[in-house]
């Protein structure tokens, strides 16, 4: 332990400003007591080996120096202070020296390593017990018990106080760290919720509007490339119809985004019963579509996801598929809803709408969020989109 104290002395940082004030105050107070010739013992006391005011200055000055190290090197300060307070017993004594030693003991427990703080607790407690029992057993007088009282006040009392304050400080620090972690987790949850909501709204916006805009792009390109009044008139009719429907979808999306304080409530989410109307709209846009939907009542999230996947698959077929029949099939069996959309695959002549791949990403995300599977790719001469959804809420009786 002495070796560790020596190493601490070699790498002492600057003392804390408060410690400087404590050391200066203790030293000045002790000097005032020395000048006033106010000692703790008389010069004729049997344990006073060096009487007079000047020997008192040595332990007083040493303990003032220990106060400078009370925070930066608490163990070295305590060991040095223990030697100094022991030397003070051979003089007439000084109250300021004793008070500074109690503060050094308190600081050693409060600022020192946890293992040292525990050891100081045990050592001072044993010294207090020994200082109470041994003198009384030797001298057999009640006054001998005062030695244990003095040891307890000077050593164990400050150590116990430092231990209590240390526990409260550690508990407060742990509470602060927990509060910071809670705030960090809350911020992470908020950021994740914002990201999830943005992804959801991006999927909804893409699925609602992409179909109509794709039809507008394809038919406007056809109207511009073909010098046929009847074809242009038909294309313009399709463009107008899809523009009106696209605006209606946008209004519904804006209604969902609003806070609902107005009189109009957001429109209900589409259901699988609306697939027939969705297919009719695809036929109006020029697709040859057949629908085979065999399903019973399914959970609302699965119903919305399946509808959006069929809608996006028809949009992709309108933009990229070759001439031919597009087949939409839904089947419910063994607690799973299976959705398939097959379209002709190969080189396509005529106008095409550009694609970004966001539709496939959105469909895959919808299936993954509900614990389902999604796969899209060519199978021979057909482009196949397949999604499966587990019916987690069960089937009605």
Secondary structure, DSSP 8 states (H G I E B T S, - for coil): -HHHHHHHHHT-----HHHHHHHHHHHHHHHHHHHTT--SS-TT-TT-SB-SSTTHHHHHHHHHHHHHTTTTSHHHHHHHHHHHHHHHTTBS--HHHHHHHHHHHHHHHHHS-HHHHHHHHHHHHHHHHHHHHHHHHHH--GGGHHHHHHHIIIIIHHHHHHHHHHHHHHHHHHHHHHHHHHHHHHHHHHHHHHHHHHHHHHHHHHHHHHHHHHHHHHHHHHHHH---HHHHHHHHHHHHHHHHHHHHHHHHHHHHHS-S-SS--------GGGHHHHHHHHHHTT-EEEEEEE-----HHHHHHHHHHHHHHHHHHHHH--SSEEEEEEEEETTEEEEEEEEE-S---S------SHHHHHHHHHHHHTT-EEEEEEETTEEEEEEEEE-TT----
